[in-house]
């Protein structure tokens, strides 16, 4: 474990990202699966791509964002997606 300091990212932005992440992962699994990352897609909900290299199940979930995630956020929160992006 390590901690990066003096990176220049405002603490308010970090708090907002943490808050939106908690909101995302608090959704029921069937809701998160609406934006499931498929084989032809680099972004969305699912397990990390490294997991096929391990023989044991990895108990984790993730949401990959590259560029804008507005489309995924609109699927998850049609009325309240603005906070996520």
QUIMOSUL-V858640 format. One record per helix or strand. SS is the DSSP state (H for helix, E for strand). FROM is the first residue (numbers start at 1). TO is the last residue. If there is no record, write none. Layout:
ss->SS from->FROM to->TO
ss->SS from->FROM to->TO
//
This chain:
ss->H from->11 to->25
ss->H from->29 to->35
ss->E from->36 to->36
ss->E from->44 to->46
ss->H from->49 to->53
ss->E from->62 to->64
ss->H from->70 to->76
ss->H from->82 to->84
//
